[in-house]
Amino acid sequence: MPLPGLAYEYSSPRDIGTAAVDNPDLISLTCHSGSEAEATEGPYDRDRPQGIDRLIKARLDAGLRRNDGNPYAEMGSM
């Protein structure tokens, strides 16, 4: 979720997958899971990653499969 006062690109989860692979001994918790207020969530769409799909794409691009690796998504504060 974009933070007020920061440029939009700084809210992207695009580096989460790579960081998780590069640091397997760390646990990564992604707050808001890459959600975007203006994005409508639904089934994963790899051709148009928006919202939480951006986090899923980052994981897949890094070679992480479903339920694989050390990054975790958090939606509790949404």
C-alpha positions as CSV (number, residue, x, y, z in Angstrom):
1,M,0.0,0.0,0.0
2,P,1.5,3.3,-1.0
3,L,2.6,5.4,1.9
4,P,1.6,9.1,2.0
5,G,4.4,11.4,0.9
6,L,6.5,8.7,-0.8
7,A,6.7,8.0,-4.5
8,Y,4.5,5.1,-5.6
9,E,7.4,2.9,-6.8
10,Y,8.7,2.7,-3.3
11,S,5.6,0.7,-2.2
12,S,6.3,-2.1,-4.7
13,P,7.0,-5.6,-3.4
14,R,9.1,-6.4,-6.5
15,D,12.3,-7.1,-4.6
16,I,10.7,-9.3,-1.9
17,G,11.3,-12.6,-3.8
18,T,14.9,-11.9,-4.6
19,A,15.6,-10.7,-1.1
20,A,14.1,-13.9,0.3
21,V,16.2,-16.1,-1.9
22,D,19.4,-14.1,-1.2
23,N,18.7,-14.3,2.6
24,P,17.2,-17.7,3.4
25,D,18.0,-17.4,7.1
26,L,15.7,-14.4,7.5
27,I,11.9,-14.3,7.7
28,S,10.3,-11.6,5.7
29,L,6.8,-10.3,6.6
30,T,5.3,-8.0,4.0
31,C,2.8,-5.7,5.6
32,H,-0.3,-5.0,3.5
33,S,1.1,-7.7,1.0
34,G,1.6,-5.2,-1.8
35,S,-2.1,-4.2,-1.9
36,E,-3.2,-1.1,-3.7
37,A,-6.4,0.8,-2.7
38,E,-7.4,1.3,-6.4
39,A,-6.8,-2.4,-7.4
40,T,-9.7,-4.9,-7.4
41,E,-8.4,-8.1,-6.0
42,G,-9.4,-11.4,-7.6
43,P,-7.7,-14.5,-9.0
44,Y,-4.0,-14.2,-9.8
45,D,-3.4,-12.6,-13.2
46,R,0.3,-12.9,-14.2
47,D,-0.2,-10.8,-17.3
48,R,-1.5,-7.8,-15.3
49,P,-0.1,-7.9,-11.8
50,Q,-1.9,-5.4,-9.6
51,G,-2.4,-5.3,-5.9
52,I,-1.4,-8.5,-4.1
53,D,-0.6,-10.1,-7.5
54,R,2.6,-8.0,-7.5
55,L,3.8,-9.9,-4.4
56,I,2.9,-13.2,-5.9
57,K,4.7,-12.3,-9.1
58,A,7.9,-11.2,-7.2
59,R,7.9,-14.6,-5.5
60,L,7.4,-16.5,-8.7
61,D,10.0,-14.5,-10.6
62,A,12.5,-15.4,-7.9
63,G,11.8,-19.1,-8.3
64,L,9.8,-19.5,-5.2
65,R,6.8,-21.9,-5.5
66,R,3.6,-21.7,-3.5
67,N,4.2,-22.0,0.2
68,D,7.9,-22.1,-0.5
69,G,10.6,-19.9,1.0
70,N,10.7,-17.4,3.8
71,P,8.5,-14.4,2.8
72,Y,5.1,-14.1,4.4
73,A,2.2,-11.9,3.6
74,E,0.2,-10.0,6.2
75,M,-3.3,-8.5,5.7
76,G,-4.4,-8.1,9.3
77,S,-4.2,-4.3,9.3
78,M,-6.2,-3.8,6.2
